[in-house]
């Protein structure tokens, strides 16, 4: 797929990204709003990586690095464009970013019910760590 373009999202992309996630991403997050995504891109301009094909947004991944750990969120590929290497290209870009920043291990948030995503993550070399459990607490409203 030689015309696939992988790049960091800009503030001008954010409305399109949010609309894309309603079609391509599984589930929603408390941060899936304009303010949340603006904060992400303002704090770390290279963390939201998008894939475009012929100018059309076809994939995303958030590659967040806090200086210690590498976190992957919102790996999403348009349903009509899956199984063509877009997800793999996004993960490669995210992993290359982590390596440049000194990261040593990536972790991904994957919904338990999303078996398709679990297969994709396994195919990319990731594996669940059953000894860990995610604990969450919404902050604020």
N, C-alpha and C positions, 0 to 999 in steps of 0.2 A: 504494500500500500504506500507507494512513493509520494502521493499527494497528501498524506496525513501530516498535519502540523501540530506539534506539541509545544505549548508555551505557557508561561505564567499568566493568569487572569489579571486583568486591569479593572479598576473601578467601573469602567464603561461596560464590562462583561457581566456584572453582578445580577442585573435583572434577568438576563438570559440564562444564567446559571441557576437561579432560583426556579425559574419556569421549567428548565430542563430537569431538575431534580424531581419535580412533581410527576414527570413522565418516566424517568429512567431510574431513579433511586428507590430503594425499598425502605419503607418506613419514613418517619420524620423525626426531627430532632428539635429540642428546645431552641437551638441556635439557627434554625432554618428560616431566617428572616433577613431583611436588608441590613438592619443594624448589626446583627451577629456576623454576617459575611463581610461587611465593611470593616469591622474591627479586626477580623482575621487578616484581611489584605493590607490594612494600614499597619498592623503590627509586624507582619511577615509577608512582604509583597510577593515572594516566590512560593508561598505555601500552597496556594490554590492553582493546580495545574489543569489545563484544559486541552482537549484534543479537538481539532477542527478538520473537517473533510470538505473540500470545496467551499470553504467559508461557513459551513454549518457546524454548530456545536454538537459533537457526537460522544464526548466522554469527559469525565472529570475525576480527579483524585485530590484529596487534601493530604499534603505531606508535611506534617508539623514536626518541628524539632525544638525541644525546649532547652537544648544545651546538654542534655543527658540521654534522653530517649527519643526514638523516632516513632511517630504515631501516624497511622494511615486511616483516613476516614473518607467517606463519600466516593469510593471507587464506583463509578456508574458509567455504563455505556448505553447509548440509545438502544431500545429493544430491537429495532430493525437493523442495527449495525453490529450486533454481537457475533462472536466467534469469527472475527476477522483480524484479530491481533491488536485492536485498539486498547483493550484493558492491559495487555502485556506491555504495549508501548508506554502507557501511562505509568505502570509500575516500574518499568526500567528508568523512566525520567525521575520518578520519586526516589528510587534507590540510589541513582547517581547523585542526586541532590544531597541525600543523607551522607553518602561517602565523602563528598566535598566538604560537608560541615563537620566531619569527624564522627558521624554516627556509627554504631557497631551492631545494632539489631533493630529491625523494624517490627512493629506490632500493628495489628489491624483489628478494627471493630467489625465483627460479622454477626448479623442476627442469627440466632439459633434456628429460626424457622426458614431461613433463606438457603435452601440446599444448593441452588444453582451457584450462589456466591461461594459457598463452602467448597464446591468442586473447583471453582476458578482459583481460589486462594491456594488450595492444595496443589493444583497444577503449576502454580507460580513458585512453589517451594515452601509455602507457609504451612504451619501445623498448629492445631489448637493445643493450648497448655491447660490441661484439665485441673491442675493443682491450683490455678488462680481463678478468682472470681472477681468480677467488676462490681464495685460498690459505688453508688451514686447518691447525690443529694442535690436537688434543684436549689439554686440560690436565688433569693429575691422573690419576685411575684410568682 
